[in-house]
Amino acid sequence: MAISERKLRAALRAHQEWLDTDEEAYEEEGRRFDVEEDEYLRDLTDENLSGANLSYANLRGAHLAHADLSGASLTGANLDFAGLLGANLRGAHLASAVLRGANLTEVDLTGAELTHADLRASRLERADLSGANLSYANLSGADLSYADLQRADLTAANLKGAFLQHVDLRGANLRDADLRGADVAFANLSGADLKSARLQGANLDPTNLRDANLSYANLRGAELTGADLTGAKLIGAYLTGADLPGADLTNADLSTADLRGAELNQAKFVEANLIGAKLQGADLPDADLTNADLRGADLRGAELIGAIMFDADVTSTDLRATNLDKAYVGDANLRDAKLPADYGR
């Protein structure tokens, strides 16, 4: 049975009175106000608050573990440091809500509205956010390990420095999202849209990015060791100085991508599109470029020791100063290619 309106309002008044009194006491004593350490918080654990109107309510530090808040309106609510472990927030409205440092471990936020929400340093381990709208939300420093974010909308979300290990982001929208320095190890991003996302210095070892859209994404200095990028779109992507040893880029579209100075040893580019790609100074020893399309690519100074280029199209490719020692170029189309001075000697 849902909590009565009268009881809810009384609980909110009591909580606000406690907050006002206790915050003043902390300020008088010159101590930092830390609701997590206080034992006198208003306890709403296990309460049925489904469909409740809590818009702009001050629930800072409230105990709401396992509470039923499904369909509740929490627009603009203050839930800083609130304890929401295992709470039901399915379809809840949390647009512009403040949840800094909140404990949202194992919460159900399926289909919830969280646009512009502030979730900095919050805990969302194993949370279900499938189909949730997190566009423009601030999740910097948040822990989303093992969370379910399938089909979630994270357009322009701030995930800088967030923990996203083993997260399920299949089919998620991450266009223009900020993932700089984020730890996305072992995550599943197959079919995700990361167009123009910022991923500088992010850890993506060995993430599943099959059929993902990373066109024009910034992956400078990113870690992608052993990543699965089969069929991924990386048109115009920035991968300068990125680490991709052992990465699988079979059938990937890397046309006009910038891979200068990238670490690509033993990477697979079978039937990949590398038309017009910048690969100056890239490290490609033992890379597999079978049937790859390298027309007009720039590989000046690249290391291709032991690389396999069987049936690759290297038409008009610049290979000057490239190290092709022990590289296999059988049946490759070298028409109009600019070859190293010592090639064929």
Secondary structure, 3 states (H helix, E strand, C coil): CCCCHHHHHHHHHHHHHHHHHHHHHHHHCCCCCCHHHCCCCCECCCCECCCCECCCCECCCCECCCCECCCCECCCCECCCCECCCCECCCCECCCCECCCCECCCCECCCCECCCCECCCCECCCCECCCCECCCCECCCCECCCCECCCCECCCCECCCCECCCCECCCCECCCCECCCCECCCCECCCCECCCCECCCCECCCCECCCCECCCCECCCCECCCCECCCCECCCCECCCCECCCCECCCCECCCCECCCCECCCCECCCCECCCCECCCCECCCCECCCCECCCCECCCCECCCCECCCCECCCCECCCCECCCCECCCCECCCCECCCCCCC
